[in-house]
């Protein structure tokens, strides 16, 4: 067989393999979908557990996670900025979380996302070296996490990424 025919045959086999792999990935990925708005089963489970921990409506609010050079910023805002039914509970919850996190209590995130969520163990271990500040916004509240330890900064970034993934369309990266 000459080289041109061999390349065509190889290209055809590669294309067929790629097509089969994409088809399998699509089928496998499709079976991971929950029954709500294209969320995965994990995202649905996280949303359900979140409803028992967070006093605001996840469908009416959005979490924003912004990694920074010194830690990160977490905003929780009402999708309708003047929605007092959401803004008040957001503020109450984040104020409580800031206090708990400052004492090394990350029980709420663990309850929602699981004890093995990325970054969680390091945050629990190093909580005394992380400053957690609460601030109100007109549409919700903000927690700012600051540390000068690179390992804790990495843990915060991993923790944020896990939350972004788990919250799906209830969360966004950045402000």
N, C-alpha and C positions, 0 to 999 in steps of 0.2 A: 504494500500500500504506500503511495507516495505521501509526502509530508503535507500537502494541501488537503488530501482526503482525511488524513489522520487528525488534522486540526479541526476540520468540520465535524468529524465524528465526536471528538473530544468536546467541542463546543456544544454539540447537541446533547451529549450525556450530561455535561455540567449544567446546561439550562434545565434539563429535565430534573436533575437532582435539586437544584435551587427551587424550582417550582414545587416539587414534592415537599421539600423542607418548609417552604412558606405556607403551603396548604396545611401541613401538619401543625405548624405553629399557630395558624389561624384557628384551626379546629380546637387545639388545646386551649388557646387563649379564650376562645368563645365559651368553652365550658367553665371558665373561671368567672364569668360574668354573673353578677347577682341579678335580681329582678328589678332593681331601681335605677333608672337613668344611666345605664351603662357602667355602674359601679361594679367592682369585683366583689366576690363574696367577703373577702377580708374587709374591704371598705364598708360594706353593709354592716358587718359585725362590729367594727369600730364605731360606726355611727350609732348603732343600737346601744353599745356600752357608754358612749359619750352622752347619750340622752339621760342616762341615770346619774351622771357626774356633773354635767354642765347644765346650769339652770336656764339657759337661753336656747332658742330654736336654731339648730344647725342649718335648717333650710332657709333661715332668714338672716344669717350672719356669715361672715367669712373670716377665717384665720389667715394672717399674713406672716410669713417667716422670712426674715432678712438676716442672713449671716453677715457678720462684720469682722473686721480685723481683730477686734477685742472680745468677740462673743456673738451676740445677735440681738435682734429686736423682734418681738412677737406682738403683733397687733390683733385684736379681735374687734371687728366692727360690725355694726348693723348694716345690712344691705340698703336699707332706707335710713339715712342719717338721723331722721327725726323720730325714729321708732322707739319710743320710751319703753315699750314692752321688752325690747331687746337690750337697749343701752344700759338700763339699770342693772339687770342681772349679769351682763358682761362685766361691768365695773365691780360688782360685789364678788363675783367669782375670781376675777384676776387679782383683786386685792387680797383675797384669801390665799390664792396660789402663791403670790409673791411672799407672803408671810411663811407659808409652809415650805416653799423651796429654800428660803433663807435659813430654815431650821433643818434642812436635809430631808424633808418629807416630800418625796415625789410619788406618793401613793396614788394620786388621781391619774397621772399619765400612765403609771404602771397598770392601773385597773382598766384603762381604756385600751392601751396599746400592748400590754403584756409586760411581764417582768424582764424579758430579754430584749426589749427594744434597744436599738443601737444608741450608744452614748449614755444610757440611763445609769448604769452601774458607776461609771466614772463621775457623773454629776452627783450622785448620792455620796460617793466617797470624798469628793472634793468640794462639797457645797460651801464650806467655810471660806474658800478662796474664790468664790463667785459672788459678785454683788448683783442682786436682783432688785431693780427699781420699778415701782408702779407709777404710771402717769395716766391721767384721764385724757380722753379725746372727746370732741363733741359727739362722735358717732360710736364710742366704745371706750377701750382702754388699751394700754401698751405696757408690756413688760420688757425691760432692757436688761440683758445679761452681760456683765463685764468681768473679765479676768485677764491677768497678764501671763497665765500659764498656757503655753501652746497645746498641751495635751487636753486641757479643759476646753479650750477654744475648739479643737477638733471634735471633742465629745458633744459640745453644743451644736456644731454644724451637723454631725451625724444624727443627733436627736431631732433637729429641725427637719432634715431630709426624711427621716422615718415618719414624722408627723405629716409632712407634705404628701408622702406616698399613701399613708393610711387614711388621711382625710379626703383624698380625691378632690371632687369638685367643691368641697367645703373649705378648701385652703388654696393659697397662692403663694408663690415665691415673691418676695419683695413688697414694697409699699405701693 
